[in-house]
C-alpha cells in the first residue's frame, strides 16, 4: 500500500475535496507507475483520478461509526512519534 495515502475517515472536520483528490492521485500514481503521465496518457490518468476520487467520496459518505471523531493534530503528533521511533536521529 502506498505510504503517502492517509486515512480520511472519521475526522472532524471531514476530509476536504483536496485531501480526497490527493489520495486518489497518489493511488493512481502507485498503480500506474507514473509520477506524471505522458501527454498521450494524461486523459486516462485524469479520468482514473476522477473515478477514484468519486468512489472515495461515496465510500466516506456512506460509512458509519460509533467511535468519536479523530483530531488531525493529535494524529499528526502520533505519526511523528511513530516516525521518530522508526528512524531515530
N, C-alpha and C positions, 0 to 999 in steps of 0.2 A: 504494500500500500504506500502511496506517496506520503512522505512525512510532512509535506507542506500543506496538506489538506487538513484543516482544523474541524473539529466538531462544531456544528452550527445550531444544534437543537437545545432547547430548554435554557436559553439565556434571556436575561432581561437587560436591555431591550432586545427584541427578537433580531435575528440575523438580517442585515441590510441587503439590499439588492447587490451592492458592490461585493459584499462578502460571498454571497451565493455565486455570483458570476466569477469571482476569483477562484473559488473552489472548483467550479466547472471547468475553467480554463486550465487549471493545474491537472485535473483528471484527464482532459483531452490531450494535453501535452505528454502526460505519462504514457497513455496507451498508444498514442501515435508515434512517439519518439521524436517529435518535432518541438523545439522550443519556439520557433517561429516558422510557420509553414511557407513553402514557396508560393509564388503568385498563382501557380496552377492549382494548388491545394487550399488557398485561402478561403474560398467559398465553402468547401466541405468542412474545413476546420471551424469556421464561424457557425455553420449550421449545427455541428456537433456540440459546440459550446452552448448554443441557444437551447438545444434539446435537453442537454444535461441540466442546465440552469432551470428550465421549466419543470423537469421531473423532480429536481431538488426542492423547488418552491412548493410543488404539490405534496411531496412527502412531508416536508417540515410543517405544512399547514394541516395535515391530516393526523399527525402523531399526537398521542395523548399521554400524559404522565401525572402521577400524584406527587412526584418529587418537587421540592421547591426549585424555583429558577436559580441558575448559577450566575455568579457575578464575573464579568470578564476580567476585572482587575485581580480578583482572587485567583482565577485560573492562570493568568499570566505569571503571578508570583509562584504558583506551584510548578509551572513549566520551567521557570528559571531555576528553581531549586532542583528539579529533576536533572536539568542540563548540567548544573554545577556538580552534581554527584557523579554524572556520567563522564564529564570532561573537566576534572579538577585543574585548576590553574597551576 
